[in-house]
Amino acid sequence: MICALCPRDCHAVRTERDGGGVCGMPSRAVVAKAMTHRWEEPCLTGEHGAGAVFFAGCSLQCGYCQNRAISRPGGAWKPVDTAGLRGIFRDLIARGAACLDLVTPTHFTPFIREALRGEDWPLPVVWNSSGYEKVETLRTLETLVQVYMPDLKYALPGPAERYSGASDYFRWAAPAILEMFRQTGPYRMERGQLVSGVLVRHLILPGEMENTRRVIDWLSRTFRPGDVLFSLMRQYTPQPGAAGNLARRVTGGEYRAAVAYAQNCGITDGYTQDAASAVADYTPDF
C-alpha cells in the first residue's frame, strides 16, 4: 500500500512484511502486547479490565511518550494475519474483558477494519487513538467502532510542534473528534459501562497550562453537557532525556487549576486523576 491514512501523508510504501513512513510499520497489524488492562477509565475496565490490544508503531511520535518501547520501530514483534488478530480479540473476551480497547490503531486501520468485520463482537470496540486522524479514514470505521477515545493533546501549534513535530495537530484533531461524535452521538452508559460515545482525554503537560485551557475552551464551546466525557489526565511522567518543563511532573497547583477551569467552563461529565497516577506503574511492562 501507498500509505495516506494519517495527517502525516508520508505516502510510504508499506507491504505485509516491510514497514515505512513515520510509523515504520508494515500494512499488517503488529501487536506488541494484549492484556486485560485495569488502568483505563472506570467506565471501560469493568470487573476484569479493558481488553487492551497495544499496536506497535505510532504516526505521532511524541517526545514524552510513555509507550516509547513499542511506539518506535525496531522491536522484535511480528505482523499477525486477520485470523490471528481475531483470535486475540476472542481470547480477551474469554478472559472477561469489559471492552476491546484498540490502542494506537490508526496506522493499521484497513487491517483492523477487516478483522472487525468478520464477527459480531459482544463487547464495545474502543478506538483509543492520539486524535491525530483524518476524517476520511475514520469514516471507514462507521458501525464497527462503538466508543472513540481520542487524545486532544494540543490546541496550540507551539507545543504541538515542540513535542510531537505536528504544528497542525489541532487542525486535524478537532474535525476528527467531531466525526467521531457524528458516528456515535451522545455517550451512553449501561450499568456503569460506556457502551457508545466519545471520551476525550487530555494529558496536562507541565508548564503548558495555556494549552490545557485552550483545549478546555474548545470542548466547552463545541459540546453540550451529556454529549461527551472528558478525562483530565495528571499521569505525565518524565521520560529519559527529558529537559526543561518536561523534566518534572505536573504540580498539584497546576492540576487543581485545570480542574477548576474545566468546571467553570461547565465540563462536569468525566474523570480526574489523583497524584498517585503520575508513576511508571500505569505503563504496562512491554
C-alpha positions in Angstrom: 0.0 0.0 0.0 1.0 3.6 -0.6 0.0 5.0 2.8 -2.0 8.2 3.4 -4.0 7.0 6.4 -3.0 9.8 8.8 -2.3 13.5 8.5 1.5 12.9 8.0 0.6 12.0 4.4 4.1 10.4 4.1 2.9 8.1 1.2 5.3 5.4 2.4 5.3 2.0 0.7 4.1 -0.4 3.3 3.9 -4.1 2.5 2.6 -7.0 4.6 6.1 -7.6 6.0 8.1 -4.3 5.4 7.4 -1.0 7.1 8.0 2.6 6.2 7.0 6.1 6.8 6.7 7.9 10.2 5.1 4.9 12.0 7.7 2.5 10.5 5.2 -0.4 10.4 4.1 -2.8 7.7 0.5 -2.9 6.4 -0.4 -6.0 8.5 -1.2 -5.3 12.2 1.8 -5.7 14.6 0.6 -6.4 18.2 3.1 -5.6 20.8 1.0 -6.7 23.8 -2.5 -7.9 24.5 -3.8 -7.9 28.1 -6.6 -7.1 30.4 -5.8 -3.6 31.5 -7.1 -2.1 34.7 -5.7 1.4 34.3 -8.1 2.8 31.8 -11.1 5.0 32.9 -13.5 3.1 35.2 -16.3 3.1 32.6 -14.1 0.9 30.4 -12.5 -1.5 32.8 -15.4 -3.3 34.4 -14.5 -6.2 36.8 -11.6 -7.7 35.0 -10.2 -4.8 33.0 -10.3 -3.5 29.4 -9.2 -5.9 26.7 -6.3 -3.8 25.6 -4.5 -4.6 22.3 -1.4 -2.4 22.1 -0.3 -2.0 18.5 3.3 -1.3 17.7 4.4 2.0 16.0 2.8 5.4 16.0 2.4 8.2 13.5 2.6 11.0 16.0 5.9 10.1 17.9 5.6 12.4 20.9 8.9 13.1 22.6 7.4 12.3 26.0 5.7 9.1 25.0 5.3 6.7 27.9 4.9 3.8 25.5 8.1 4.5 23.5 9.2 0.9 24.0 6.6 -0.1 21.4 5.8 3.2 19.6 9.2 3.3 17.8 10.2 0.8 15.0 12.8 -1.8 15.8 11.0 -4.2 18.1 11.0 -8.0 17.6 7.3 -8.2 17.1 5.9 -9.9 14.0 2.8 -9.0 12.0 -0.4 -11.0 12.6 -2.9 -12.2 10.0 -6.6 -11.5 10.2 -7.3 -14.8 11.9 -4.6 -14.1 14.4 -6.0 -10.7 15.3 -9.5 -12.1 15.7 -8.0 -14.8 17.9 -6.5 -12.1 20.2 -9.9 -10.5 20.4 -11.6 -13.8 21.3 -9.0 -14.6 24.0 -9.6 -11.2 25.7 -13.4 -11.7 25.6 -12.9 -15.2 27.1 -10.8 -13.6 29.9 -13.7 -11.4 30.9 -12.6 -8.1 29.3 -15.1 -5.3 29.5 -14.3 -4.0 26.0 -11.9 -4.4 23.1 -9.5 -1.5 23.6 -7.5 -0.9 20.4 -4.6 1.2 21.5 -2.8 3.4 18.8 -4.6 1.7 15.9 -4.7 4.4 13.2 -1.8 3.2 11.0 -3.4 -0.2 10.8 -7.0 1.0 10.0 -7.6 -1.1 6.9 -6.3 -4.3 8.5 -8.2 -3.8 11.8 -11.4 -3.0 9.8 -11.2 -6.3 8.1 -10.8 -8.2 11.4 -13.7 -6.4 13.0 -16.0 -7.1 10.0 -15.5 -10.8 10.5 -17.7 -11.2 13.5 -20.5 -9.7 15.6 -18.4 -8.8 18.7 -20.3 -8.9 22.0 -18.3 -6.1 23.6 -17.9 -2.4 22.8 -15.0 -1.8 20.4 -12.9 1.2 21.6 -10.7 3.2 19.2 -8.0 4.5 21.6 -6.0 7.0 19.5 -3.8 10.1 19.6 -6.5 12.2 18.0 -4.2 12.9 15.0 -6.6 11.4 12.5 -8.1 12.0 9.1 -11.9 12.3 8.8 -11.9 10.2 5.7 -10.1 7.3 7.5 -12.5 7.5 10.4 -15.5 7.3 8.1 -14.4 3.8 7.1 -14.9 2.6 10.7 -18.6 3.7 11.0 -20.7 1.0 12.7 -17.6 -1.0 13.5 -16.5 1.2 16.5 -18.8 1.9 19.4 -16.6 4.0 21.6 -14.0 6.6 20.4 -11.3 7.6 23.0 -9.1 10.2 21.3 -6.5 12.3 23.0 -6.8 16.0 22.5 -3.2 16.8 23.2 -2.9 20.3 21.9 -5.0 23.3 20.9 -1.9 25.4 20.3 0.6 24.9 17.4 3.7 25.8 19.5 3.7 22.8 22.0 2.3 20.5 19.2 5.4 21.3 17.1 7.9 21.2 20.0 6.8 17.9 21.5 5.3 16.0 18.5 6.6 17.7 15.4 2.9 18.3 14.4 2.1 22.0 14.4 -1.1 21.1 12.5 -2.3 18.8 15.2 -5.4 20.7 16.3 -6.4 21.4 12.7 -6.8 17.6 12.2 -7.9 16.6 15.7 -10.8 19.0 16.0 -12.7 17.8 12.9 -11.7 14.2 13.7 -13.4 14.4 17.1 -16.5 15.9 15.5 -16.6 13.0 13.1 -16.3 10.5 16.0 -19.2 12.3 17.7 -21.3 12.2 14.5 -20.9 8.5 14.3 -21.7 7.7 17.9 -23.9 10.5 19.2 -24.0 11.4 22.9 -22.3 9.0 25.2 -24.4 6.1 26.6 -23.8 4.2 29.8 -25.2 0.8 30.9 -24.6 -0.3 34.5 -21.6 1.9 34.7 -20.1 0.7 31.4 -19.6 3.0 28.5 -21.3 1.3 25.6 -21.1 4.0 23.0 -19.9 7.6 22.6 -16.8 9.7 22.7 -14.4 10.0 25.7 -11.9 12.8 25.1 -8.6 12.6 27.0 -6.2 15.4 27.7 -2.8 14.9 29.3 -1.7 18.0 31.1 2.0 18.8 30.3 4.0 20.7 33.0 4.3 24.3 32.2 1.8 24.2 29.3 -1.3 25.4 31.1 -2.4 27.8 28.4 -2.6 24.8 26.0 -4.8 23.0 28.5 -7.1 26.0 28.9 -7.4 26.3 25.1 -8.3 22.6 24.9 -11.0 23.0 27.5 -12.3 26.2 25.8 -12.8 24.3 22.6 -14.6 21.3 24.2 -16.9 23.6 26.3 -17.8 25.6 23.2 -18.3 22.6 20.9 -20.2 20.1 23.1 -23.2 20.4 25.5 -23.3 18.6 28.8 -24.1 14.9 28.2 -22.5 14.9 24.7 -19.0 13.6 25.5 -17.0 12.5 28.5 -13.7 14.3 29.4 -10.8 12.7 31.1 -8.3 15.3 32.5 -5.1 13.3 33.0 -2.4 14.0 35.5 -0.2 11.0 34.8 2.6 12.7 32.9 5.9 11.1 34.0 9.3 12.4 32.8 11.0 10.1 30.3 14.7 9.6 30.0 16.4 12.6 28.5 13.5 15.0 29.3 14.6 18.6 29.7 13.0 21.9 30.8 9.5 21.7 32.0 9.2 18.1 30.8 11.8 17.1 33.3 9.3 17.5 36.1 5.8 16.3 36.9 2.6 18.4 36.9 2.3 20.2 40.2 -0.7 20.0 42.4 -1.4 23.6 41.8 -1.4 23.2 38.1 -3.7 20.3 38.2 -6.2 21.9 40.6 -6.2 25.0 38.4 -7.0 22.9 35.4 -9.8 21.0 37.2 -11.3 24.3 38.4 -11.1 25.8 34.9 -12.9 22.8 33.4 -15.7 23.0 36.0 -16.0 26.8 35.5 -16.4 26.2 31.8 -19.3 23.8 32.5 -17.4 20.5 31.9 -18.6 18.1 34.6 -19.0 14.7 32.8 -15.9 12.7 33.1 -12.8 11.9 35.2 -9.9 13.4 37.1 -6.8 11.8 38.5 -5.0 11.9 41.8 -1.3 12.5 42.2 -0.6 8.7 42.5 -1.3 8.3 38.8 2.0 10.0 37.9 4.0 6.8 38.3 5.5 4.3 35.9 3.1 1.6 37.2 0.5 3.0 34.8 2.6 1.9 31.9 2.4 -1.8 31.1 5.6 -3.8 31.0 6.3 -4.2 27.3 
